[in-house]
């Protein structure tokens, strides 16, 4: 029984990342009383433990890779490589400043801040470190956390958050799982000089991407010296001296892999398990809080949720989280009227070079009974690849017959992370392949490849 006098707010947001930004800012601008709660440093996953620090590491890997590819082809470099401690210091220039800047932003707006674990004690009541808070509206924007794997010795795994804080890069690294985290970090680690192995239990990694493009990525990864073991189930992780031993099975045979560390890259889940959602009557499942078409809880109308906390609506990506926040803000302040539309949500695996995707894959187009044509090509001999001495690149674009609309685009190669946005705009606004061809692109650029991809 809570006896403390509750402090009342119009809006409370749990989490200080992308999905909570618009609701808190817009509510305060509208004259509402607002509070935010976070058990971790303020700023959210993307800025502190995800997109920002990861991309800083990738930028160093890209630079080293570019030197290696061009060495002897007009570039002379006596010595090059990644100085890991120096790279970590550079990364911290960005990440270390974020919590203070975030708190200063909240303070300037007049938003109250609470550091600690939020726990529901009623439909509109939250307790955080002894403080009892009540709000007319509550936003759950807690992000995601590494999933708990049913593996003996799970505690010996290094989570991705901690990989981003390594003071020294281990010489031998194993990544468990074949998703974004494993491939992005494995490219960084390999280009920094580590011996890297990825263990994936499925037939192919990155299953949400087109197989033709992931095949090119696998070739590129192996060319970097990354070992990729598919269809292997990890059964046990042991501590062996200062390192670890990962045990696995494939087709009835047992395998062991030794390394200095093993990194958890086998997926993340909504970070909602410690919120005591039952006390607030908030329905949820392993995919996240159950919400209606307005991102409002299906069982507690006072609660909205966005971002990774409702990961089953669309891919758990930062742009989606920020977009969810704008939808939630409008619905809280103006009544339920805005529904999210995730059409043309682009996704990128920041390997070196990157793999990107937007819109439908071929299987989805078939499932929907659409008539389409494919434009697939290995583009390693195109000028955009040759000028960088890049031996691995390709694309697959899916175009609807009749309308000529771009249904999906899937790219691997230099600057694919930027070029995918051209296709995202086309899909979002129904721009046809013919119209894209008529654009006079700057030449020679990666963008000037677009007409030949259609």
N, C-alpha and C positions, 0 to 999 in steps of 0.2 A: 504493500500500500504506500503510495507516494504522499508524503506529508508536506514537502517543500511547496512554497507558493510558486506557481508557474509564471514564467515570463511569457507574455503573449505577443505574437507576431502575426502579420498578415501572410507572410511567406517564409518558409524555411527550406533551404536547399542542403541536401546531404551530398557533399562532394564539391570540389572547387575546380573541376576541369571544364572541358568544352561544353558539355550539356547543361551546366548550371549557369553559364555566363549570361545568356540573354534573359532568362527568367529573373535572376536577381537584379540585373541592371535595369531592365524595363519596369519591374515592379517598383523599384526604388524611385525611378524617374517619375512614375505615376503617383508618387506620394505614399507608397505603402511602407510599412515597417518590415524589414528584411533581416534575416540572419543566415549565416552559412556555417556548416560544420564539416570538419575533416580530421580524420585520425592521423593523417600523414601530412608532410609539409604542403602548404597551399600551392596550387598550381596545376594539379591533375597529372594523369598518366602521360599524356602526350608531351607536355613540356618538360617533365622531370624524369620519366622512366620509359619513354617510348620514342615518338617521332623525332623530337629535337636531338637528344643525345645520340640516338641511332644514326641519324642522317649526318651528324658531325663526324662520326667514326667512318661512315661510308664515304664521305668526301675525301678523307685521307686515303682510303683504299682505292678510290677512283684515280687519285693523283699518282699513286705508286703504279697502278695498272697501266695508266697512260704512258708513263716513262718506260715501263718494260716493253710495251707494244711498239713504241717508237724508237727504242734504243737500236742503233745501227741503221735506222731509216731516216736519218737527218737529225737525230738527237743523241748527244753524247753526255753521259752522266757517269762520273767515276764512282759515285756512291749514292745510293738512295734506299729508302726503307722507312718504315713507320717506327718512330720513337714512342712507344706505348705510354710511358709515364707523361711525356710532354703532351701527347694527344689527350690524355685524361685531364691534364691541367687546362688545356684549351677548351675541352667540353665543359668543364666546371665554370668557366667564365660565364657561360649561358645558364646552366642549370642552377648554380649556386645563387645567382641573383634573382631567380624567378620567385621563390616564396616571399621574399621581402617586397618585391614589386607588386605581387598579387595582393598581399596584405595592405600595402599602401593604397592600392586601387580601391579595395573595399572600404578602407577607412575614409578615403576622400569622398566616397559616395554616401557614407553614413550607414554602412551595413555592419551589423554586429558579427563578430567572429568567435567561434568556439573550436578549440583544439581538443579532440578526444573522440572516442567511439560513440556513435549515435546508436540509441536503442529505443525502439518504440515501446511505449507503455499503454497505448490506447490509440484510437483512430486518428487523433490529432495531437497526441502527446509524445514527446521525445525526451529522453533523459541522456545527458552527456556529462560525464564526470561530476555527477551530483547536481547539475543544473537541470531543472525541469522547465521545458519549453513547450508552448502550445502554438499552433498556427492554423489559420483557416485553410491554407494550402501548403502542401509539402511536396518537394521535388526530390526524387531519388535519382541521383546522378553519380553513383559510386564507382563507375568504371568496372574493370575486370581484374582478375587475379589468376595466377597459374592454377590449372586444375590439379586436383589430387589424383595421382596415378596409382592404380592397384598393383604396385610393384614392391616387392620386398627390398628394403633398403632405400626407399624413396627419399628418406631424410638426407641421403648423401648427394642428392642432386643440387646443382647450383641453379637458382632461378634467374630468369633473364634480367631482372632488376639488378641483381648482384653482378652479373656479367658486365654490365655497364659501369660498374664501380671498381673493376679489377685494377689494382695498382700496378701489377705486372701481368703480362700475357703469358699464360702457361704454354709450354712447348707442345703438349698433346691435349687435344680437346675432342670430346665426343658430344654430339648434339642428338638428343632423343626426340624423334618426331621430324616429319618432313614438311613443315609449314613455313610461314613467313619468317618467324624468328630464327629458325635453324638455318635457312638458306641465307638470310641477310647477314647474320653474325658469322656464319661459316666463311663467307666471302671476305669479310673484314679480317677474320682471324688468319685465314690462309694467306692473304696478301700482306699480313703483318709478320708472316714467317712461321706460323704454327702448323703442326700436322693435324689435320681435321678429318673427322669421320662423322657422317650422318647416318643414323639408324632409323628406318621408317618401316612400320609394320604393313603398310599397304603395297599394292602393286605399283602405284606411282604416287609421287608426292604432289603437293599443290593441286589437289583434285578439282578445285574450283576454276582452274585455268585450262585452256585448250591443250590437249596432249601433244600436238605438233610443236607448240611453243615450249612446253616444259621439257620435251625431249632435247631441244636446242640448249635450254638452260642446263640440263644434266651434262651435256657434252662440254659446255663452257666450264661448269663447276669441276668436272673431272680433269679438264685441261689445267686448271689452277692447282691440281694436286689434291682435291677434296675426295675422300673416299665416300661412296654412297652405297649403302647396303639396304636393299629393298626386301619386302616381305619377311622381315625379321621382327619377332616379338621379344621385347625386353622382359626378362623374367626376374632378374635380381641385380642389385647394385651393391657391391662390397667395397669397404674401405681397405685398401692395400697399401700399407705404409703411408706415404704422403699423397698417394694417388687413389684412383678408384678402378675397379674392374666391373665392367658391364657384361652380364650374361644374357644370352638370347637364344632363341630357337627359330629354325626355319626348315620346313619340310621334315620334321622329326629329328633334325640334327642340332646339336648344341654348339654355340660359338661364344668366345670370350674376346673382349676388347679392353685393353688397358689404356689409361690416360691419366693426366694430372687432374682433370675435372670432367664431369659430365653435366651438360647444361640441359635444363628442361625447356624443350621447344615443342612440346606436344599439346599445345592448346591452352586457352584461357577460358574462364567461366565468369559470369556476373558476380561481382563482389558484394553479395547481399546476405550471405549466410549468417552473419552476426548482428543483423538489424532487428531481430525478433519481430519479423513481419506478421506472424500469427497474432500477436497482441493488437495489431492495428487492423486485422481482418483483411490483409493484403494477399491476394492469391498470387502464387508464383510457381514455377517449376525449375528444372535444371537449366533452362534456357534464359530465365530471367523473370522479372515482374510481368504479369499478364496485364496487358493494356488494351483499350479499345482503339478505334480508328483515330481518336483525338489524343492518343498517348496518355490517357487517363486510366488509372487502375480500374479493372472490371468489377472490383468488389468494394473499393473504398473511394468514393468520388472526391475526397479531399486530396487524394494523392495522384501525382503524375510521375512518369519515369521516362528517361531517355538515354541515348547512348548505349554503351555496353551493358547497362543494367537490363535492357530489353533487346538483347542481341539477336533474337530470332526474327525480328522484323526485316532486317537487311544486314549486310556485312558490318561487323563491328569496327568501323573506321572513324577516324577523327572528324572528317567533313560531315559524316552522318550525325555524329554526336552534337556538333555545333548547330546543324540544321534542326535536329530534334529540339534543341533548346529554343530556337526561334518559334517553332510551332507551339511548344508548351507555353511560352511567354504570351503569345497571342490568345491562346485558349483560356489561360488563367485570367487575363485582363479583359478580354472581350467576350467571353463565353465560348463554348466549344463550336468552332466554325472552321478551323484549319485542320486539314488532314495531310500527313506527310506523303510526298510523292518521291520515291527513291529511283525514279527513272534516270538512267545514265549516271549512276554512282560509280565513278572510276576507282580502280584498285591497282596498287603498284607493289611489287616485291622489289625492294631496293637492293638487288644484287648488282654485280658489276659485269656487264651492263644490266639495266633493270628489265623486269618483265611486267607488262601492264595489260589491263583488260577493262572493257566497259561494254555494257549491254549484254545481249544474248550470246551464249555459246551455241555451237552447232547442234548439240543434243537438245537444248531447249527449243530451238527453232523447229526441229523435227517433232518434238513433243506437242508443240502448239499447232502443228499441221500447216506451217507456213511454206510457201514456195520461195526459194531463195537460190542465190548463186554464191559461190565461194571464190575468194581471191586469196590464195595461199602462195607464199614464195619464200624460199631461202634467199635472203638478201645480202649474204656475206660478200658477194661480188659487186654490189651496188657501190657507187662512189661514196655515199655517206658512211659506209663501213670501211672501204678501202683506204680512204684518206686518214683513217685512224688505225689502220692495220688491224682491224677487228675481224676475226675469223668466224664470229658467231652472231647472226642476226636473222630475223625473219618476221613475217606478219601473217595474220589470217583475218580477213574482213568478210563479214556476212551481209549481203545486200538483198533486200526483198525484191522479188520479181514483180514487175508491173509498176509499183510506186517508186522503185529505185531508192527507197529509204535505207539508211545504214541501220542494221539491226544489232550488230556487234562488231567490235574491233579488238584485236588481240595482238600485241606487239612485243618483240624482244629485240633489244639492240640499243645502240647509243641514243640517249635522250628520249627513250620511249616513255619515260615518266612524264615528260613535258608534252610530247606529241599526242599522247592519249587524250589530252584535254580538248584537242580539236575535234576528235570523234565524239567526245562527251557532249560538246555543244551541238554537234550535228544530230545526235540521237535525241537529245533533250528537246530540240526545237523542230525536229522533223525535216532537217535539211537533207536534200537528196544527194546521192553520190555524184550525179551530174553537176549539181551546183557546187559541190566541193571541188570538182575538177576545174571549174571555171575561175576559181580564185587564182590570182597572180601571186604566187608565193615567192618570197625572197629566195635567191639562188646563189650559190649552192648551200642549202641548209637542210636539216632533217625534215623540216616542214615541206620542202619542195618534193619529197618523196610521196606525199599524199595522193596526188592524181594517179600515180602508178600503182597505188595500193587498191584502187577502186576498179 
